[in-house]
Amino acid sequence: MLARMIENSVGRPVRGGNFFDRERELRLLWQRLATDHVLLLAPRRVGKTSLLYRLADDAPQHELRAVYLTVAHAQREVEFVKALVDALGSHKDGEGAVKRVSKGPLKRLLRRTRRIDAGPLSFEFDTSAPDAEQHWTTMAEELATAMERLGHAWLVLVDELPIFVMTLLRQDPTGLRARGFLNWFRDLRNPAGRAPRIRWVVAGSIGLDAVVARHNVGDTINDLNPVALGAFTPQVADAFLRALAESYGLVLGDDVRARVCERAGWLIPFYLQIIFSKLHELATEHLETPTPALVDRVVDELLGPTYRAYFDYWRQRLTEELGHPDDTQALALLSAAARAPEGASRDVLAQVLGEHVSDAAERDAQLRYLLDILENDGYLVREADQYRFRSALLREFWVRRVA
């Protein structure tokens, strides 16, 4: 694979020429989308959002109009619908669908439309209206029907749906509210009596499959064909580093690139980018030729207080997404795994969880759920009966700053 110009971008989704490889995943996704809706399973920081953007950018080649929306911050079902309205309203070919709904019986929820300069229409969706909660399902169904009548096939990319589902579960621990939403969303994807003109990709940095399995609502997503997104292969990671080095005029020998990959451990773009960024900075500042020893120095600096935000995010998100007491229990499991270089066995982790959950049956179910979440979300990987940190960098941070 030939190196090419690419930006050193840390922590934000990339598009265009900065999107690197993922050729196999893209082929598989388009193959699945020819007949099915897709559940994209991807741990955080692995490049999920960038891949969704690439699908949107490539959609016209497949005779599809594409829109992207994230529902990470939605607190209510009506806010999910609002995100869908906003996404469609931002697409020039989606204006007609939203206009059709805005003139219908639910026009009181779409209070006005406006156009800024020559850009797309901007729609104001009044989620505070007294009957907004009552009519959110009808609004989305009318919108989907209007989209299908536009004469175009659509691709709708929904990011961070599992976070929204977990929000609903925290608000109603019985699971009835989440089941109601997920049943409705499944019906929306699969309109009765006709072939859908809308293909859906549902994604999130927490595995939706693990969330619905715990709450016995797996039937609500059985129409989604799963596709997993993982780390770069060693060959692609090496090509990625060569492309970065060439783009910035930095000489990275074979031994240096190998050391970067070794210290990263988990070959995701985010970790490769942050190591390269600091390596480039030190090499340029001190006019040094990068060496494996300089890579070790870079990693040591990255694990210091200055760059804590690169890794502390992983700890914070446990509380944001899992809530209490699941977050405390997950932290305990991760700390036990971090202290053992080769990882911790399931029996050891069960003993750790036993300090929080005394009932054996409840403890076993909770351990299974938390390990599924921590594996799906990129924290841990299972090898035989041992659970170890997937990322060598994150484990080193955990040992120094958390455990």
C-alpha positions as CSV (number, residue, x, y, z in Angstrom):
1,M,0.0,0.0,0.0
2,L,1.5,3.3,-1.0
3,A,1.8,6.2,1.5
4,R,-0.2,9.3,0.8
5,M,-0.7,12.8,2.2
6,I,-2.8,12.7,5.4
7,E,-3.4,15.1,8.3
8,N,-2.3,14.4,11.9
9,S,-5.8,14.8,13.4
10,V,-6.3,13.9,17.0
11,G,-9.7,13.1,18.4
12,R,-12.1,14.3,15.7
13,P,-13.8,12.5,12.9
14,V,-12.1,12.8,9.5
15,R,-13.4,12.9,6.0
16,G,-12.1,13.0,2.4
17,G,-8.4,12.3,1.9
18,N,-7.8,12.0,5.6
19,F,-10.0,8.8,5.8
20,F,-7.6,5.9,5.7
21,D,-8.2,2.4,4.4
22,R,-11.3,0.6,5.8
23,E,-11.7,-0.9,2.4
24,R,-12.8,-4.3,3.6
25,E,-15.3,-2.8,6.0
26,L,-16.8,-0.5,3.4
27,R,-17.2,-3.3,0.9
28,L,-19.0,-5.4,3.5
29,L,-21.2,-2.5,4.6
30,W,-22.4,-1.8,1.0
31,Q,-22.9,-5.5,0.4
32,R,-25.2,-5.7,3.5
33,L,-27.0,-2.5,2.7
34,A,-28.0,-3.8,-0.6
35,T,-30.6,-5.9,1.2
36,D,-30.6,-5.1,4.9
37,H,-30.4,-2.5,7.7
38,V,-27.1,-2.6,9.5
39,L,-26.0,-2.6,13.2
40,L,-22.4,-1.2,13.3
41,L,-20.6,-2.6,16.3
42,A,-17.6,-0.5,17.1
43,P,-15.7,0.4,20.3
44,R,-15.0,4.1,21.0
45,R,-12.1,5.9,19.3
46,V,-11.9,3.2,16.6
47,G,-13.1,5.6,13.8
48,K,-16.8,4.7,13.8
49,T,-18.1,8.3,13.1
50,S,-15.5,8.7,10.4
51,L,-16.7,5.5,8.7
52,L,-20.3,6.7,8.9
53,Y,-19.3,10.0,7.3
54,R,-17.6,8.0,4.5
55,L,-20.8,6.0,3.9
56,A,-22.6,9.3,3.6
57,D,-20.0,10.7,1.2
58,D,-20.1,7.6,-1.0
59,A,-23.9,7.2,-0.9
60,P,-24.5,9.0,-4.2
61,Q,-22.4,6.4,-6.0
62,H,-25.0,3.9,-4.8
63,E,-27.9,6.1,-5.8
64,L,-28.7,7.0,-2.2
65,R,-29.3,10.2,-0.4
66,A,-27.6,10.1,3.0
67,V,-28.1,11.9,6.3
68,Y,-26.2,11.5,9.5
69,L,-27.5,12.2,13.0
70,T,-26.2,11.6,16.5
71,V,-28.6,11.0,19.4
72,A,-26.0,10.8,22.2
73,H,-27.6,13.8,24.1
74,A,-31.2,13.0,23.5
75,Q,-33.2,12.6,26.7
76,R,-36.7,11.9,25.3
77,E,-38.2,10.2,22.3
78,V,-39.3,13.5,20.8
79,E,-35.7,14.6,20.8
80,F,-34.8,11.6,18.7
81,V,-37.4,12.7,16.2
82,K,-36.1,16.2,16.3
83,A,-32.6,15.0,15.4
84,L,-34.1,13.1,12.5
85,V,-36.0,16.2,11.3
86,D,-32.9,18.4,11.6
87,A,-30.8,15.9,9.6
88,L,-33.3,15.6,6.8
89,G,-33.9,19.4,6.8
90,S,-30.2,19.9,6.2
91,H,-30.2,17.9,3.0
92,K,-31.3,19.7,-0.1
93,D,-33.3,16.6,-1.2
94,G,-34.9,16.2,2.2
95,E,-36.4,19.6,2.4
96,G,-39.5,18.4,0.6
97,A,-40.1,15.6,3.2
98,V,-40.0,18.0,6.1
99,K,-42.1,20.6,4.3
100,R,-44.8,18.0,3.6
101,V,-45.0,17.2,7.3
102,S,-44.8,20.8,8.4
103,K,-48.0,21.5,6.4
104,G,-49.8,18.5,7.8
105,P,-51.7,17.9,11.0
106,L,-48.6,18.2,13.1
107,K,-47.5,21.6,11.8
108,R,-47.9,23.1,15.2
109,L,-44.7,21.2,16.2
110,L,-42.8,22.7,13.3
111,R,-43.2,26.3,14.2
112,R,-41.4,27.9,11.3
113,T,-38.8,27.4,8.6
114,R,-36.1,29.7,7.5
115,R,-33.2,29.7,5.1
116,I,-29.8,31.1,6.0
117,D,-28.1,32.6,2.9
118,A,-28.2,30.0,0.1
119,G,-27.9,27.0,2.5
120,P,-30.5,24.4,3.4
121,L,-33.7,25.1,5.2
122,S,-33.5,25.2,9.0
123,F,-36.5,23.9,10.7
124,E,-37.5,24.8,14.3
125,F,-39.1,21.8,16.0
126,D,-41.0,22.7,19.2
127,T,-40.3,19.8,21.5
128,S,-41.8,21.8,24.4
129,A,-45.3,21.9,22.8
130,P,-47.9,20.3,25.2
131,D,-48.6,17.4,22.8
132,A,-45.1,16.9,21.5
133,E,-44.6,13.8,23.7
134,Q,-47.9,12.4,22.6
135,H,-47.3,12.7,18.9
136,W,-43.6,12.0,18.5
137,T,-44.3,8.6,16.9
138,T,-46.8,10.0,14.4
139,M,-44.3,12.8,13.5
140,A,-41.5,10.4,12.7
141,E,-43.8,8.0,10.8
142,E,-45.2,10.9,8.7
143,L,-41.6,12.0,8.0
144,A,-40.5,8.5,6.9
145,T,-43.6,8.3,4.6
146,A,-42.8,11.7,3.1
147,M,-39.2,10.6,2.5
148,E,-40.4,7.5,0.6
149,R,-42.7,9.6,-1.6
150,L,-39.8,11.9,-2.7
151,G,-38.8,9.4,-5.3
152,H,-35.3,8.8,-3.9
153,A,-33.8,6.0,-1.9
154,W,-32.3,7.1,1.4
155,L,-29.5,6.0,3.8
156,V,-30.0,7.2,7.4
157,L,-27.0,6.9,9.7
158,V,-27.9,7.0,13.4
159,D,-25.0,7.4,15.7
160,E,-24.9,6.6,19.5
161,L,-28.3,5.0,19.7
162,P,-27.3,2.7,22.6
163,I,-26.5,5.8,24.7
164,F,-30.0,7.1,24.1
165,V,-31.5,3.6,24.9
166,M,-29.6,3.5,28.2
167,T,-30.9,7.0,29.0
168,L,-34.4,5.7,28.6
169,L,-33.6,2.7,30.8
170,R,-32.3,4.9,33.6
171,Q,-35.5,6.9,33.4
172,D,-37.6,3.8,33.5
173,P,-35.7,0.8,34.9
174,T,-38.7,-1.5,34.1
175,G,-37.6,-1.4,30.5
176,L,-41.1,-0.8,29.2
177,R,-40.3,2.7,27.8
178,A,-37.1,1.5,26.1
179,R,-39.0,-1.5,24.6
180,G,-41.8,0.8,23.4
181,F,-39.3,3.0,21.6
182,L,-37.3,0.1,20.1
183,N,-40.5,-1.6,18.9
184,W,-41.6,1.6,17.3
185,F,-38.2,2.2,15.7
186,R,-38.2,-1.4,14.3
187,D,-41.6,-0.8,12.7
188,L,-40.3,2.5,11.3
189,R,-37.4,0.7,9.6
190,N,-39.7,-2.0,8.2
191,P,-43.0,-0.5,7.1
192,A,-45.8,-3.0,6.8
193,G,-46.9,-4.0,3.4
194,R,-44.2,-2.4,1.3
195,A,-40.4,-2.6,0.7
196,P,-38.6,0.2,2.5
197,R,-36.9,2.9,0.4
198,I,-34.9,3.9,3.4
199,R,-31.8,1.9,4.6
200,W,-30.7,2.4,8.2
201,V,-27.3,2.1,9.8
202,V,-27.5,2.1,13.6
203,A,-24.2,2.6,15.5
204,G,-22.8,3.3,18.9
205,S,-19.7,3.1,21.1
206,I,-21.6,0.7,23.4
207,G,-22.8,-2.5,21.9
208,L,-26.6,-2.2,21.4
209,D,-26.7,-6.0,21.2
210,A,-25.4,-6.2,24.8
211,V,-27.8,-3.6,26.1
212,V,-30.9,-5.2,24.6
213,A,-29.8,-8.7,25.6
214,R,-29.6,-7.7,29.3
215,H,-33.2,-6.2,29.2
216,N,-34.7,-9.1,27.1
217,V,-35.6,-6.9,24.2
218,G,-33.3,-8.5,21.6
219,D,-36.2,-9.1,19.3
220,T,-36.4,-5.3,18.7
221,I,-33.2,-5.3,16.7
222,N,-33.2,-8.7,15.0
223,D,-33.7,-7.0,11.6
224,L,-30.3,-5.3,11.9
225,N,-27.4,-7.2,10.2
226,P,-24.3,-6.8,12.4
227,V,-21.0,-5.5,11.1
228,A,-18.0,-5.1,13.4
229,L,-15.4,-2.4,13.1
230,G,-12.1,-3.0,14.8
231,A,-8.5,-1.8,14.8
232,F,-6.2,-1.5,11.9
233,T,-4.3,-4.6,10.9
234,P,-0.5,-4.4,11.6
235,Q,0.1,-3.9,7.8
236,V,-2.5,-1.0,7.6
237,A,-1.2,0.6,10.8
238,D,2.3,0.6,9.4
239,A,1.1,2.1,6.1
240,F,-0.8,4.7,8.1
241,L,2.3,5.7,10.0
242,R,4.3,5.9,6.8
243,A,1.6,8.1,5.3
244,L,1.7,10.5,8.3
245,A,5.5,10.6,8.3
246,E,5.6,11.4,4.6
247,S,3.0,14.1,5.0
248,Y,5.0,15.9,7.6
249,G,8.5,15.2,6.2
250,L,9.5,13.0,9.2
251,V,11.7,10.0,8.8
252,L,10.2,7.0,10.6
253,G,12.4,3.9,10.2
254,D,11.0,0.4,10.3
255,D,12.1,0.0,13.9
256,V,10.4,3.2,15.0
257,R,7.1,2.4,13.3
258,A,7.2,-1.1,15.0
259,R,7.9,0.5,18.4
260,V,4.9,2.9,17.9
261,C,2.7,0.0,17.2
262,E,4.1,-2.0,20.1
263,R,3.5,0.8,22.6
264,A,0.0,1.5,21.2
265,G,-0.9,-2.2,21.5
266,W,-4.3,-1.6,20.1
267,L,-3.9,-0.3,16.6
268,I,-6.7,2.2,16.3
269,P,-6.2,5.6,14.5
270,F,-6.6,7.6,17.7
271,Y,-3.7,6.1,19.5
272,L,-1.5,6.1,16.4
273,Q,-2.3,9.7,15.9
274,I,-1.6,10.9,19.4
275,I,1.8,9.1,19.5
276,F,2.7,10.4,16.1
277,S,1.7,14.0,17.1
278,K,3.9,14.0,20.1
279,L,6.7,12.2,18.3
280,H,6.6,14.8,15.5
281,E,6.6,17.6,18.1
282,L,9.7,16.4,20.0
283,A,11.6,15.5,16.8
284,T,11.0,18.9,15.3
285,E,11.6,20.9,18.5
286,H,14.9,19.2,19.3
287,L,15.9,18.4,15.7
288,E,16.1,14.7,16.6
289,T,15.8,11.8,14.3
290,P,13.0,9.6,15.8
291,T,14.2,6.4,17.5
292,P,12.5,3.7,19.5
293,A,13.9,5.3,22.6
294,L,12.2,8.6,21.6
295,V,8.9,6.7,21.1
296,D,9.3,5.4,24.7
297,R,9.8,9.0,25.9
298,V,6.8,10.2,24.0
299,V,4.6,7.5,25.6
300,D,5.9,8.4,29.0
301,E,5.0,12.1,28.4
302,L,1.5,11.2,27.1
303,L,0.8,9.2,30.3
304,G,1.6,12.3,32.4
305,P,-0.8,14.8,33.8
306,T,-0.7,17.2,30.8
307,Y,-2.3,14.7,28.5
308,R,-4.6,13.1,31.0
309,A,-7.7,14.1,28.9
310,Y,-6.7,11.7,26.2
311,F,-7.3,8.7,28.5
312,D,-9.4,10.0,31.4
313,Y,-12.3,10.2,29.0
314,W,-12.5,6.4,29.2
315,R,-13.1,6.5,32.9
316,Q,-15.6,9.4,32.8
317,R,-17.7,7.7,30.1
318,L,-18.4,4.8,32.4
319,T,-20.3,7.0,34.7
320,E,-22.0,9.0,31.9
321,E,-23.2,5.9,30.1
322,L,-23.6,3.2,32.7
323,G,-24.7,5.2,35.7
324,H,-24.5,4.1,39.3
325,P,-23.8,1.4,40.5
326,D,-22.8,-0.2,37.2
327,D,-20.0,2.4,36.8
328,T,-18.4,1.6,40.2
329,Q,-18.5,-2.1,39.5
330,A,-17.0,-1.7,36.1
331,L,-14.2,0.5,37.5
332,A,-13.4,-2.2,40.0
333,L,-13.3,-4.9,37.3
334,L,-11.0,-2.7,35.1
335,S,-8.7,-2.0,38.0
336,A,-8.3,-5.7,38.8
337,A,-7.5,-6.4,35.1
338,A,-5.0,-3.5,34.9
339,R,-3.0,-4.7,37.9
340,A,-2.3,-8.1,36.2
341,P,0.0,-7.7,33.1
342,E,-1.5,-10.8,31.6
343,G,-5.1,-9.9,32.7
344,A,-7.4,-11.3,35.3
345,S,-9.4,-14.5,35.1
346,R,-13.2,-14.6,35.2
347,D,-13.0,-16.2,38.7
348,V,-10.9,-13.3,40.0
349,L,-13.2,-10.8,38.5
350,A,-16.2,-12.6,40.0
351,Q,-14.5,-12.3,43.4
352,V,-14.0,-8.6,42.8
353,L,-17.6,-8.1,41.9
354,G,-18.6,-10.1,45.0
355,E,-17.6,-7.1,47.1
356,H,-20.5,-5.2,45.4
357,V,-23.1,-7.9,44.6
358,S,-23.5,-10.6,47.3
359,D,-26.2,-12.8,45.6
360,A,-24.5,-15.4,43.4
361,A,-27.0,-15.5,40.6
362,E,-27.3,-11.8,40.5
363,R,-23.5,-11.5,40.5
364,D,-23.1,-13.9,37.6
365,A,-25.6,-12.0,35.5
366,Q,-24.1,-8.7,36.3
367,L,-20.6,-9.9,35.6
368,R,-21.7,-11.3,32.2
369,Y,-23.4,-7.9,31.4
370,L,-20.4,-5.8,32.4
371,L,-17.8,-7.9,30.7
372,D,-19.9,-7.8,27.5
373,I,-20.1,-4.0,27.8
374,L,-16.3,-3.6,28.5
375,E,-15.4,-5.9,25.6
376,N,-17.8,-4.3,23.1
377,D,-16.6,-0.8,24.2
378,G,-12.9,-1.5,23.7
379,Y,-11.7,-1.7,27.3
380,L,-11.0,-5.4,27.6
381,V,-10.3,-8.4,25.3
382,R,-10.8,-12.0,26.3
383,E,-8.1,-14.6,25.6
384,A,-9.0,-18.0,26.9
385,D,-10.4,-17.3,30.4
386,Q,-8.3,-14.2,30.9
387,Y,-9.5,-10.6,30.5
388,R,-6.8,-8.0,29.7
389,F,-6.8,-4.5,28.5
390,R,-7.1,-4.2,24.8
391,S,-4.9,-1.2,24.7
392,A,-1.4,-1.2,26.3
393,L,-1.6,2.6,26.5
394,L,-4.9,2.6,28.3
395,R,-3.7,-0.1,30.7
396,E,-0.6,1.9,31.6
397,F,-2.7,5.0,32.2
398,W,-5.1,2.9,34.4
399,V,-2.3,1.6,36.5
400,R,-0.8,5.0,37.0
401,R,-3.9,7.1,37.4
402,V,-6.9,5.0,38.3
403,A,-6.1,1.6,39.8
